[in-house]
Amino acid sequence: MEMTRHRLIRCDPAQLVRHASTVHATAPDRSAAGDHLQRWRYRVPPAGTTTGWLTRLPDGSVLGWCLEVEPGANGALAHLTVAVVAGRLTLLPVTVQRLALAPFTERELTALARAVEPVAA
């Protein structure tokens, strides 16, 4: 089960991908999350617009993440997809997985936005 959240982040798209890659120790255009995630927008994305990583939860479950970014009128439109790769969460019904993943994706998008958006004066 995959879940995708979207957010407009006021920054350069390349800056967002670089920041996410740095924070999660991956390289742009590399999907550390593997092939278990389908791309949200492009089958083969343009260079510098995507990155992926894995996160281990305290219960041992593993989440795979894929961030895809496209230019918007006022910044970057971020598409963040998350899927349960392994662990106890895979045993839960899909609706419960969705409820469990929603706060993780919202928190991750908020953290990325706060790190790269300029502070209003």
Accessible surface in RSA format (square Angstrom, percent):
REM  Atomic radii and reference values for relative SASA: ProtOr
REM  Chains: A
REM  Algorithm: Lee & Richards
REM  Probe-radius: 1.40
REM  Slices: 20
REM RES _ NUM      All-atoms   Total-Side   Main-Chain    Non-polar    All polar
REM                ABS   REL    ABS   REL    ABS   REL    ABS   REL    ABS   REL
RES MET A   1    64.44  33.4   9.47   6.3  54.97 130.9  22.31  19.0  42.13  55.8
RES GLU A   2    59.57  34.2  41.83  31.6  17.74  42.2  23.08  44.6  36.49  29.8
RES MET A   3    13.47   7.0   9.20   6.1   4.27  10.2  13.47  11.5   0.00   0.0
RES THR A   4    38.43  27.3  16.11  16.3  22.32  53.2   7.55  10.1  30.88  46.7
RES ARG A   5    77.94  32.7  76.97  39.2   0.96   2.3  11.71  16.0  66.23  40.1
RES HIS A   6    88.44  48.3  61.49  42.7  26.96  69.0  45.89  47.3  42.55  49.5
RES ARG A   7    82.54  34.7  75.56  38.5   6.98  16.6  27.34  37.4  55.20  33.5
RES LEU A   8    65.97  36.7  53.59  38.3  12.37  31.1  53.59  37.6  12.37  33.3
RES ILE A   9     0.00   0.0   0.00   0.0   0.00   0.0   0.00   0.0   0.00   0.0
RES ARG A  10   133.65  56.1 130.22  66.4   3.43   8.2  46.83  64.0  86.82  52.6
RES CYS A  11    17.14  13.0   0.66   0.7  16.48  38.7  15.03  38.1   2.11   2.3
RES ASP A  12    79.90  56.0  69.52  69.2  10.39  24.6  32.03  75.4  47.87  47.7
RES PRO A  13    27.22  19.8  27.21  24.8   0.01   0.0  27.22  22.5   0.00   0.0
RES ALA A  14    40.90  37.6  37.93  58.5   2.96   6.7  39.26  55.3   1.64   4.3
RES GLN A  15    67.24  37.6  66.67  48.7   0.57   1.4  16.69  35.5  50.55  38.3
RES LEU A  16     0.00   0.0   0.00   0.0   0.00   0.0   0.00   0.0   0.00   0.0
RES VAL A  17     1.30   0.9   1.30   1.2   0.00   0.0   1.30   1.1   0.00   0.0
RES ARG A  18   132.72  55.7 131.06  66.8   1.66   4.0  63.10  86.2  69.62  42.2
RES HIS A  19    51.54  28.2  46.07  32.0   5.47  14.0  29.74  30.6  21.81  25.4
RES ALA A  20     0.00   0.0   0.00   0.0   0.00   0.0   0.00   0.0   0.00   0.0
RES SER A  21     3.92   3.3   3.66   4.9   0.26   0.6   3.67   7.8   0.25   0.4
RES THR A  22   109.82  78.1  87.29  88.5  22.54  53.7  71.05  95.4  38.78  58.6
RES VAL A  23    84.97  55.9  53.21  48.2  31.77  76.5  60.26  52.4  24.72  67.0
RES HIS A  24    47.35  25.9  29.11  20.2  18.24  46.7  23.11  23.8  24.24  28.2
RES ALA A  25    96.04  88.3  59.73  92.2  36.31  82.6  71.23 100.3  24.81  65.7
RES THR A  26    30.37  21.6   6.90   7.0  23.47  55.9  17.55  23.6  12.82  19.4
RES ALA A  27    46.24  42.5  41.97  64.8   4.27   9.7  43.69  61.5   2.55   6.8
RES PRO A  28    53.19  38.8  43.76  39.9   9.42  34.2  43.76  36.1   9.42  58.6
RES ASP A  29    68.20  47.8  46.14  45.9  22.06  52.2  26.28  61.8  41.93  41.8
RES ARG A  30   164.42  69.0 162.33  82.7   2.09   5.0  38.72  52.9 125.69  76.2
RES SER A  31    41.15  34.8  18.50  24.7  22.65  52.2  15.98  34.0  25.17  35.3
RES ALA A  32    50.58  46.5  25.42  39.2  25.16  57.2  38.32  54.0  12.26  32.5
RES ALA A  33     3.36   3.1   0.00   0.0   3.36   7.6   0.50   0.7   2.86   7.6
RES GLY A  34    33.99  41.9   0.00   N/A  33.99  41.9  30.63  84.0   3.36   7.5
RES ASP A  35   149.68 104.8 117.44 116.9  32.24  76.2  40.73  95.9 108.95 108.7
RES HIS A  36    72.91  39.8  42.92  29.8  29.99  76.7  47.44  48.9  25.47  29.6
RES LEU A  37    16.72   9.3   2.30   1.6  14.42  36.2   2.36   1.7  14.36  38.6
RES GLN A  38   139.44  78.0 131.70  96.2   7.74  18.4  42.33  90.1  97.11  73.7
RES ARG A  39    72.56  30.5  50.18  25.6  22.38  53.3  16.38  22.4  56.18  34.0
RES TRP A  40   113.30  45.5  84.14  40.7  29.16  68.5  70.84  37.8  42.46  68.9
RES ARG A  41   121.28  50.9  90.14  45.9  31.14  74.1   8.03  11.0 113.25  68.6
RES TYR A  42    72.55  33.9  68.32  38.9   4.23  11.0  51.57  38.8  20.98  25.9
RES ARG A  43   222.08  93.2 194.07  98.9  28.01  66.7  77.84 106.4 144.24  87.4
RES VAL A  44   126.92  83.5 107.05  96.9  19.87  47.9 107.82  93.7  19.10  51.8
RES PRO A  45    25.95  18.9  13.95  12.7  12.00  43.6  13.95  11.5  12.00  74.6
RES PRO A  46    66.55  48.5  54.24  49.4  12.32  44.8  66.29  54.7   0.26   1.6
RES ALA A  47    94.79  87.2  63.15  97.4  31.64  72.0  67.66  95.3  27.13  71.9
RES GLY A  48    28.01  34.5   0.00   N/A  28.01  34.5  22.61  62.0   5.40  12.1
RES THR A  49    23.12  16.4  22.42  22.7   0.70   1.7  22.37  30.0   0.75   1.1
RES THR A  50     2.94   2.1   2.94   3.0   0.00   0.0   2.71   3.6   0.23   0.3
RES THR A  51     1.24   0.9   0.00   0.0   1.24   2.9   1.24   1.7   0.00   0.0
RES GLY A  52     0.07   0.1   0.00   N/A   0.07   0.1   0.07   0.2   0.00   0.0
RES TRP A  53     3.90   1.6   3.90   1.9   0.00   0.0   3.36   1.8   0.54   0.9
RES LEU A  54    90.95  50.6  65.37  46.8  25.57  64.3  65.48  46.0  25.46  68.5
RES THR A  55    46.58  33.1  41.63  42.2   4.96  11.8  41.04  55.1   5.54   8.4
RES ARG A  56   170.61  71.6 142.35  72.6  28.26  67.3  57.17  78.1 113.44  68.8
RES LEU A  57    20.33  11.3  16.64  11.9   3.69   9.3  17.22  12.1   3.10   8.4
RES PRO A  58   145.88 106.3 101.32  92.4  44.56 162.0 115.08  95.0  30.80 191.4
RES ASP A  59    60.44  42.3  35.74  35.6  24.70  58.4  34.32  80.8  26.12  26.1
RES GLY A  60    30.41  37.5   0.00   N/A  30.41  37.5  23.52  64.5   6.89  15.4
RES SER A  61     0.00   0.0   0.00   0.0   0.00   0.0   0.00   0.0   0.00   0.0
RES VAL A  62    18.15  11.9  18.15  16.4   0.00   0.0  18.15  15.8   0.00   0.0
RES LEU A  63     0.17   0.1   0.17   0.1   0.00   0.0   0.17   0.1   0.00   0.0
RES GLY A  64     0.00   0.0   0.00   N/A   0.00   0.0   0.00   0.0   0.00   0.0
RES TRP A  65     6.64   2.7   6.64   3.2   0.00   0.0   6.62   3.5   0.03   0.0
RES CYS A  66     3.65   2.8   3.12   3.5   0.53   1.3   0.24   0.6   3.41   3.7
RES LEU A  67     0.00   0.0   0.00   0.0   0.00   0.0   0.00   0.0   0.00   0.0
RES GLU A  68     4.02   2.3   4.02   3.0   0.00   0.0   3.81   7.4   0.21   0.2
RES VAL A  69     2.08   1.4   0.04   0.0   2.04   4.9   0.51   0.4   1.56   4.2
RES GLU A  70    24.04  13.8  23.75  18.0   0.29   0.7   3.77   7.3  20.28  16.6
RES PRO A  71   103.83  75.7  84.50  77.0  19.33  70.3  84.70  69.9  19.14 118.9
RES GLY A  72    32.55  40.1   0.00   N/A  32.55  40.1  17.12  47.0  15.43  34.6
RES ALA A  73   110.07 101.2  59.44  91.7  50.63 115.2  72.23 101.7  37.84 100.2
RES ASN A  74    97.76  67.4  81.21  78.5  16.54  39.8  17.89  43.0  79.87  77.2
RES GLY A  75    15.56  19.2   0.00   N/A  15.56  19.2   9.75  26.8   5.80  13.0
RES ALA A  76     0.00   0.0   0.00   0.0   0.00   0.0   0.00   0.0   0.00   0.0
RES LEU A  77    60.29  33.6  60.29  43.1   0.00   0.0  60.29  42.3   0.00   0.0
RES ALA A  78     0.00   0.0   0.00   0.0   0.00   0.0   0.00   0.0   0.00   0.0
RES HIS A  79     3.09   1.7   2.91   2.0   0.18   0.5   2.91   3.0   0.18   0.2
RES LEU A  80     0.00   0.0   0.00   0.0   0.00   0.0   0.00   0.0   0.00   0.0
RES THR A  81     1.88   1.3   1.88   1.9   0.00   0.0   1.10   1.5   0.78   1.2
RES VAL A  82     0.00   0.0   0.00   0.0   0.00   0.0   0.00   0.0   0.00   0.0
RES ALA A  83     5.11   4.7   5.11   7.9   0.00   0.0   5.11   7.2   0.00   0.0
RES VAL A  84    18.41  12.1   1.92   1.7  16.49  39.7   1.92   1.7  16.49  44.7
RES VAL A  85    61.90  40.7  35.75  32.4  26.15  63.0  39.43  34.3  22.47  60.9
RES ALA A  86    46.01  42.3  42.45  65.5   3.56   8.1  46.01  64.8   0.00   0.0
RES GLY A  87    33.21  41.0   0.00   N/A  33.21  41.0  22.13  60.7  11.08  24.8
RES ARG A  88   161.14  67.7 156.58  79.8   4.56  10.9  51.99  71.1 109.15  66.2
RES LEU A  89    18.20  10.1  18.20  13.0   0.00   0.0  18.20  12.8   0.00   0.0
RES THR A  90    63.89  45.4  40.58  41.1  23.30  55.5  31.76  42.7  32.12  48.6
RES LEU A  91   150.17  83.6 118.59  84.8  31.58  79.4 122.65  86.1  27.52  74.1
RES LEU A  92    68.64  38.2  61.94  44.3   6.70  16.9  62.31  43.8   6.34  17.1
RES PRO A  93    85.07  62.0  72.19  65.8  12.89  46.8  84.77  70.0   0.31   1.9
RES VAL A  94    80.58  53.0  76.97  69.7   3.62   8.7  76.97  66.9   3.62   9.8
RES THR A  95    98.60  70.1  95.76  97.1   2.84   6.8  80.15 107.7  18.45  27.9
RES VAL A  96    61.28  40.3  60.83  55.1   0.45   1.1  60.83  52.9   0.45   1.2
RES GLN A  97    13.24   7.4  13.09   9.6   0.15   0.4   0.15   0.3  13.09   9.9
RES ARG A  98   117.51  49.3 117.34  59.8   0.17   0.4  44.66  61.0  72.85  44.2
RES LEU A  99   134.04  74.6 124.60  89.1   9.44  23.7 125.01  87.8   9.03  24.3
RES ALA A 100    29.57  27.2  18.51  28.6  11.07  25.2  28.49  40.1   1.08   2.9
RES LEU A 101     0.04   0.0   0.04   0.0   0.00   0.0   0.04   0.0   0.00   0.0
RES ALA A 102    21.62  19.9  21.51  33.2   0.11   0.2  21.62  30.4   0.00   0.0
RES PRO A 103    81.71  59.6  70.95  64.7  10.76  39.1  78.59  64.9   3.12  19.4
RES PHE A 104    51.67  25.9  50.53  31.3   1.14   3.0  51.39  31.2   0.28   0.8
RES THR A 105     0.00   0.0   0.00   0.0   0.00   0.0   0.00   0.0   0.00   0.0
RES GLU A 106    77.25  44.4  76.94  58.2   0.31   0.7  37.30  72.1  39.95  32.6
RES ARG A 107   151.59  63.6 144.43  73.6   7.15  17.0  70.51  96.4  81.07  49.1
RES GLU A 108    22.69  13.0  22.09  16.7   0.60   1.4   0.88   1.7  21.81  17.8
RES LEU A 109     2.34   1.3   2.34   1.7   0.00   0.0   2.34   1.6   0.00   0.0
RES THR A 110    37.44  26.6  37.44  38.0   0.00   0.0  24.50  32.9  12.94  19.6
RES ALA A 111    55.92  51.4  43.56  67.2  12.36  28.1  50.21  70.7   5.72  15.1
RES LEU A 112     2.84   1.6   2.74   2.0   0.10   0.2   2.84   2.0   0.00   0.0
RES ALA A 113     0.55   0.5   0.55   0.8   0.00   0.0   0.55   0.8   0.00   0.0
RES ARG A 114   192.44  80.8 165.25  84.2  27.19  64.7  60.53  82.7 131.91  79.9
RES ALA A 115    57.25  52.6  17.32  26.7  39.93  90.8  28.06  39.5  29.19  77.3
RES VAL A 116    11.79   7.8   2.95   2.7   8.84  21.3   4.59   4.0   7.21  19.5
RES GLU A 117    49.63  28.5  39.84  30.1   9.79  23.3   9.06  17.5  40.57  33.1
RES PRO A 118   106.90  77.9  78.93  72.0  27.97 101.7  90.28  74.5  16.62 103.3
RES VAL A 119   144.51  95.1 114.59 103.7  29.92  72.1 119.71 104.0  24.80  67.3
RES ALA A 120    97.33  89.5  65.95 101.8  31.39  71.4  76.01 107.0  21.33  56.5
RES ALA A 121   152.83 140.5  71.21 109.9  81.63 185.7 107.57 151.5  45.27 119.9
END  Absolute sums over single chains surface
CHAIN  1 A     6843.9       5320.5       1523.4       4018.7       2825.3
END  Absolute sums over all chains
TOTAL          6843.9       5320.5       1523.4       4018.7       2825.3
